[in-house]
Amino acid sequence: MLRQDSAVKIAVEKHGKERKHLLPVLQEVKRAKNYLSRSDISDVAAEMGLSSAHVYGVASFYHFLDLEERGRNIIWVCKTISCYMKGANDILLALEEALKIRLGETTSDGKFTLLQTNCIGWCHKGPAMLINDQPYTDLTPEKVVEIIHEYNQ
């Protein structure tokens, strides 16, 4: 992983210092570290000539811009009504059992964090989840155990 100041400088050089580029810059820094720290927020603000309050406001508004440290693989289980009706609760329970953690927790080895979110855009193929940016659809409890096994290799 890049040092945070390097990640900020690289992201700003790549996307530009204009206010309209703030979101891509934050996404890039988050991708480099897997979360945005307070110092990342301050560094982005200084580098782009924006207030820390504005940068924090944008970062805290977007659900996928994590402001606390997470595991290397972030699992987002969709909790919309359509996924729920197709068995999302069973998926969540299977993940908790396979990972030996509860919703909102990170595994002791730092490999996985388990979270829920509103629609990820795959309701027509629910239940659905994202692991990092990779969608998984038409899930069953057995299928999620296989998916987790692949990430553990």
Residue, then its C-alpha position, 0 to 999 in steps of 0.5 A: m500500500l502507498r503511504q497516505d501522502s503519496a496516495v493523495k498526491i498521486a490521486v490529485e495529480k491524476h484527477g486534478k485540483e478542481r472541486k469537481h474532481l473531489l469524489p474521484v480523488l477520494q475514491e482513489v485514496k480510499r482504494a489505496k488504503n481501504y479507508l479514509s483517515r482524518s489525515d487523508i481528509s486534511d491532506v486532500a483538502a490542503e492539496m485541493g485548496l478546499s476546507s477540511a469540513h467540505v471534504y469530510g462532508v463529501a466523504s461522510f455522505y457517500h456510504f462506500l467511502d469508509l471513514e474507518e479502517r476495514g478488512r482487505n475485503i469488504i463485503w456489502v450485503c444488499k438489504t433492499i426489500s427485493c433482496y430480503m424477499k429472495g433470502a438476503n437474511d439467509i445470506l447474511l447468516a451464512l456469511e456470519e457463520a463462515l467468517k465467524i463474525r457479526l454484521g459490522e465486524t472485521t475478521s481477526d486476520g483483517k481479511f474481511t469486513l461484513l456490512q449491509t447497504n441499500c441497493i447495489g443495483w442488482c435487485h433483479k438478480g438478488p439476493a446480491m452482495l459486493i466484495n470490494d467492487q465485484p458483484y455476486t448475484d443469485l446467491t444461496p448460503e452454499k454459494v457464499v461459503e464457496i465464494i468466501h473460500e475462494y478469497n481465503q486461498 
